């Protein structure tokens, strides 16, 4: 099994995941330069391209992501939050700079 070589930052930051013009609330569980794990009530199919609106410092930026995996919550679970892994495609420099400042 391949080990992670990129630093992950634990986070509970709220973000918006947009599919076309519809936005869905999500919470980041952890994030790295190349991807993030989020919890959300909405499920997207794998390899679906989405936009992620995230706040970095004092600035809101938009990332493009691709859904890589989905872990659906059981039907009988009260809050029904699903977890998804998103690959970040062509992240802007201001997003990458966040990890440089965090000591990556």
N, C-alpha and C positions, 0 to 999 in steps of 0.2 A: 504494500500500500504506500502510495506517495505521501510524504510528509509535507505539511504546509511550510512554505518558505516566506510567506508574507505575513506581516504583523497584523493582528486583528485588534480592533478597539471595541471594548464592551460599551454598549450604548442602549439607552431606552428612549431615544429621541423619536418623536412622532414625525412622520413624513406622509406625503400623499403619493399614491401610485396611480398614474393616469393611464387608462386604456382608451385611446382616441380622445374624446372630450369629457369622459366620465372619470371622476376622481374617487379613490377609495382610501380611507384612513388606514395607516399601518404604523407599527412600532418597530424600530430597528432593534434587534437583539445584539448583533455584532456587525462590524463593518471593517473592510480592508480596502486597499487601493483597487482591488480587482473584483470585489463582490460584497454582498451583504446578506444577512439572514433577517427576515422580517416576519412579524406576526400580523395577521389581518383576518377579517371576517369573510373576505372575498377570495375565491380561488381562481387562479389563472392557469391555463394549460402550459405545459413545459415548452420552452423555446418561444413563447409569446414575447414580443417586444413591447416594452412599457416605458413610460417616463416616470422618473422618481424626483419629486420636489423635496429638497433637503436643505436645511439651514447649516451653513458652515461659517462659524464665527457669527458676524452680524449680517451676513448676506445669504439670501435664498438662491440656490442654484438648481438647475435641472440636469439630471443625469439620464442617460438612456441605458436601459437594462434588458436582459434576457432572462426569463424564468428558466432555471436549470433543474430545480427539484421542488416538489411540493409534498408536504406531510399534512394530510387532512386530519382534522380533529374528529374524534368519534361522534356519531350522530347524537348520542345521549349526553354529551358534554354540555354543561350549562352555558359557558360563554362562546363556544364554537369558534375559537380562534385557530386558524390554520397557520402553519409555518412554511415559508418559501425561501429558497435560495436564489438570489439574483446575481448574475454576472454583470459587471459594469462595463459597458462598451465605450471606448474612447473617452475616458474621464477628462474633464477640463482641468487645466493646470491649478486652478484655485482649489479644486477638490484634492488633488495630489499634494499640494502644499500643506494641507491640513495634517497629513501624516508626517511630513518633514518636520513640522513644528512639534508634533507629538513624539518625535524621537525615533522614527522608523529608519 
